[in-house]
């Protein structure tokens, strides 16, 4: 994923409509998260839900995580996907 993750906190555009960038970003996030089977971050086709209500404590299937993220948004400050074993390259 790219460095700019501001889309994670802009579910709606300036007119109050659903932001397409948010929807596309969720799909990319979910694709990445569900690809982490070898690292035990995706178990039995479930991942920890990163919505603001579940806080990476609850395990859910893709469709439920997607609906939670749309309804609740991401955990505040979750720009680095720590629970997804994302590798961070520091300069």
C-alpha positions in Angstrom: 0.0 0.0 0.0 1.1 3.5 -0.6 2.2 5.9 2.1 -0.8 8.2 2.0 -3.6 6.6 4.0 -5.7 9.7 4.6 -8.5 7.9 2.8 -9.0 5.8 5.9 -10.5 8.7 7.8 -12.6 10.2 5.0 -15.6 7.9 4.6 -17.7 10.8 3.2 -16.8 13.5 0.7 -17.4 17.3 1.3 -21.0 16.9 0.1 -21.7 14.1 2.6 -21.7 11.3 0.0 -19.8 8.1 0.4 -16.2 8.7 -0.8 -15.2 6.3 -3.6 -11.5 6.5 -2.5 -12.6 5.1 0.9 -14.4 2.2 -0.8 -11.4 1.4 -3.1 -9.1 1.7 -0.1 -11.1 -0.8 1.9 -10.9 -3.3 -0.9 -7.1 -2.9 -1.1 -6.8 -3.1 2.7 -8.9 -6.3 2.8 -6.9 -7.9 -0.1 -3.7 -7.2 1.8 -5.0 -8.4 5.1 -6.5 -11.6 3.7 -3.3 -12.4 1.9 -1.4 -12.8 5.1 -2.2 -16.5 5.7 1.4 -17.6 6.1 1.9 -15.2 9.0 -1.2 -16.3 11.0 -2.9 -12.9 10.5 -5.6 -14.6 8.4 -6.9 -17.8 10.0 -9.7 -19.9 8.7 -10.5 -17.1 6.2 -11.0 -14.6 9.1 -9.0 -11.6 10.2 -9.1 -9.3 13.2 -11.5 -6.4 12.5 -9.8 -3.0 12.5 -13.0 -1.0 12.9 -13.4 1.5 15.7 -15.7 -0.8 17.6 -13.7 -4.1 17.4 -10.2 -2.6 17.8 -8.5 -5.7 16.4 -10.0 -7.9 19.1 -12.7 -9.7 17.1 -12.1 -12.2 14.3 -14.5 -11.9 11.3 -14.9 -12.9 7.7 -14.2 -10.4 4.9 -17.8 -9.3 4.3 -18.4 -8.5 8.0 -15.1 -6.6 8.3 -16.0 -4.6 5.2 -19.4 -3.7 6.6 -17.9 -2.8 10.0 -15.3 -0.5 8.4 -18.0 1.2 6.3 -20.3 1.6 9.3 -17.8 2.3 12.1 -14.6 3.5 10.3 -11.1 2.5 11.2 -9.4 2.6 14.6 -8.1 6.2 15.2 -4.5 6.5 14.1 -4.3 3.1 12.4 -2.0 4.3 9.5 0.5 1.5 10.2 -1.2 -1.8 9.9 0.5 -3.4 12.9 -1.9 -6.3 13.2 -1.2 -7.1 9.5 2.5 -7.5 10.0 3.2 -4.7 7.6 6.8 -4.1 7.0 7.8 -0.5 7.5 10.8 0.8 5.7 12.3 3.8 7.6 14.5 6.3 5.8 
